[in-house]
Amino acid sequence: MRHLIFVTKIVLLMAFVTNHAHAYLDPGTGSMILQGLIAGLMVAATTMGIYWQKFLDIIYRVTGKDFRKTAGQDEDLKDETPKDET
Amino acid sequence: MRPNPASFRDPSGRVFESGGTIYRAIYAPGVEDYRAATGDGIYERLIGKDLLIAHAEVDPAEMSVGDALVCLEHPKIPMVSYPWEWPFSLLKDAALLHLDIMEELLPRGYWLRDANVFNIQFDGHRLKLIDTLSIGRRDANRPWVAYKQFCSHFLAPLAVAAKSDVRLLALWRSYLDGFPLDLAVKLLPGSARLNPRLFMHLYLHASMQQSADSKERLHEAKPKVVRVSDTALLGLIRSLRKAISGLAYRPSSEIWRGYTEIRTYDAEDVTAKSAFINSVVEEMDPGVVWDFGGNTGEFSELAARRGAFVVSVDFDPACTEFLYTRLRQGQVEGRILPLTMDLSNPSPGLGFNQGERYGLKERGPADLLFALALIHHLVFSASIPLENVALWFSQLTRRLLIEFVPETDPMVKKLLVNRGDDHLPYSMEAFKQGFNRYFSIEKEQQLQNGRSLFVLRNNSDL
């Protein structure tokens, strides 16, 4: 359920809202929309990754075979927490 | 206080120069971000990691910098250079530097407000972001304002150079705001579409840009902003990093065999030539040396080792790439800036009012210019008379270390193999006649192979 809310939030976040950018640089309408699409893909990939890991957990529990990844699922979406916060 | 002719687009601040020192005035629109980043230790962190140029605050009231609220003093970069002159890997490292900085900034609530290739400079050791005001507080959940600029300034040129031809980096001279994406995708081979990241950031990007632009032209578009979370934005940055990291320039193996293997004269002459150059550099102790026709930088290194900042210029992008790669790997002692340039068509002044980007001449003068085994190429390959070459050099340097290669030399004969005798005057007599007008001979040494080395002093003060 938590994940369902997460995904719903993302879909809502992706909705277009009227807003002016505060930048001297023109970010380009097409570029901004594309970033929204890429953001959606990134989040979808992460969500799928989470469910996939859960599926592999079940497989492990039922069959005893471990297919789970030990490292990060996707390099593009590694934890963004600062490594050496000062 | 002289305003920098390239610093006028961002209302947050402006760069000035006075007495060889660089100052940055920060005006009202940029002060809040500057104060916040200072308070949060953002600049200190990036400067500490050698990613950003250092600064120290000075009193704006004592500077003639308009109604600036803050004024910064920066160390001066020895020589500004541009992407149309850079080796492929230097541009690639500049792209990765932007992404490194974004990854440092995003988790701390900041980002880069632009991704402008001209904000990165190489000081002979390292690449650095030189625009302090590029760093701003991130607008929460907003897409990266500089994504389009990053793709045009970095991903598109690098992809075109890596996948099609490295010489296409010269297109920068025409497109100072980066390669238009619709043009870049036309220049890429069809197979580039199969790379998912290039497809997404270039092909799809170009297509969406064109579609949005046509709607804007028809006044159908409403101002829209898509929301992008921090996690998604980091994902975008990492996707761009993978796209950039996957691009490589592999010069032909012939060049990479090494200059020493393809030289036509023997080791004794090379030793005598090196000894002469060493003695000249040691005696003169020049601050800035320009090595024209520097090849893979063998003689540039001699000067760099003795403390000079050396600009090593060569026509062949494989040579400058080789030198830059060695510099980056720490194999070269001293500071060298390798630049790719056709010396018969050197970099001109470009941009608005032809003043935004300096021509080569405006970035001088050099204290000492090396023209070793070069002028016969200018005379025979580019058909430039010796006297014109002499005049040009006299506008660039205080002293000249020049090698004259006689008509009987195998390299000259090779250049003339299809030309016969129908060429511009070229002899020791013509050389001395041409150069005596602008320079005086200080030193002269003949090598066993018949070539001669001269140290010439400019007759006029630069």
Interface residues (C-beta under 8 A of the other chain):
Chain A: I10 L13 M14 A15 F16 V17 T18 N19 H20 A21 H22 A23 Y24 L25 D26 P27 G28 T29 G30 S31 M32 I33 L34 Q35 G36 I38 A39 G40 M42 V43 T46 E75 D76 L77 K78 E80 T81 P82 T86
Chain B: R9 D10 P11 S12 G41 R45 L106 P107 R108 R113 D114 D139 N141 R142 P143 W144 V145 A146 Y147 K148 Q149 C151 M200 L204 H205 M208 Q209 Q210 S211 A212 D213 K215 E216 A221 K222 P223 K224 V225 V226 R227 V228 S229 D230 T231 A232 L233 L234 G235 L236 R238 S239 K242
